[in-house]
Amino acid sequence: MAMLSGAKLGRAVLGAMLMAAAFAASVSSAHADDYPSQPIKLIVPFAAGGGNDGIARLLGQLLSDGLKQPVVVENRPGAGGKLGVEQGLRSPPDGYTLTLISNSYSVNPSLYKLPFDPVEDMTPIGMIARAPFFVSVNPGVPVDSLGDLVALAKKKPGGLTYASSGTGGISHLAMEAFLKTAGISMVHVPYKGSAPALTDTVSGQVNAMLTTAGSTLPYREDKRLKVLAVTLPQRVSSAPDIPTVREAGVPYDVTVWYGIIAPKGVPPQVQAKLNAAINAAVVTPEMADRLKATGEEAAPGSPQAFRDQIVKEISVWGDVVREASVTVN
């Protein structure tokens, strides 16, 4: 049997490798063309019953209709959402495991040593919805506008308190960013969740809080909360009489958001199919009614725009964490 020279052997090996790669690519493309051909898992990295879970379950139903395959929601709570996200990102990149994320995904890299890269180890699929925070105070606080609150805080540095859902949570960091931008200080009172934080703000145990629309507007209607401003760049349709923070002269805005990611390496055809399905689902009447009830709005868009949002916020929240010296156990 003739022996191949080193050069010929190298060319033969290279040729075999290229043929194998081409075959793998063709198989992947064929699978992508057939996608989806089996049920899809949607991981929610938080406990059942919360806002993330509610959005995920309705989205799952709508995606099932659009993609003609069951979408099964699986709750994987723990470690501030990190456990569920890690499981999702470690799954095969075939489009059959998706993960719902929110702003905390962009916050966590500055607070924890993560076992994954939040940008390089994921495939962005698309954003679902956006929502504002409202700057809310107990009615006993002697202010009628955000300008009044800023003036009072400047008059009494550290004399006001604000509640959050927990140290390092988005409501904590968003308030810290507001305080810095406004040039004022308040004492942070962290809680284990937004519900007890809101309860103590309403009762007057603390003075202020960044609240969400679903919890804010009912308390505003019965005058148990004063709502001073909304954190979006523009006023919201659910409460058009509430001014923006920027209207009070503070150049600040922040948006709460939800979106879907998948593991790194999902084929472009699958990514495009999923993005199109999500964009269609979030503008259905069913989703519109759900979002309106909680003061949110649909946020269809491209995978690249969603990726850009995540990258931008990782930098923004990293600055806030460092400047406010925020640490978590």
Buried (B, 14 or more C-beta within 10 A) or exposed (E): EEEEEEEEEEEEEEEEEEEEEEEEEEEBEEBBEEBBEEEBBBBBBBEBEBBBBBBBBBBBBBBBBBBEBBBEBBBBBBEBBBBBBBBBBEBEBBBBBBBBBBBBBBBBBBBEEBEBEBBEBBBBBBBBBBBBBBBBBBEEBEBEBBBBBBEBBEEEEEEBBBBBBBBBBBBBBBBBBBBBEBEBBBEBBBBEEBEEBBBBBBEEBBBBBBBBBBBBBEBBEEEBBBBBBBBBEEBBEBBEEBBBBBBBEBEBBBBBBBBBBBBBEBBEBBBBBBBBBBBBBBBBEEBBEBBBEBBBBBBBBBBEEBBEBBBEBBEBBBEBBEEBEBEEE
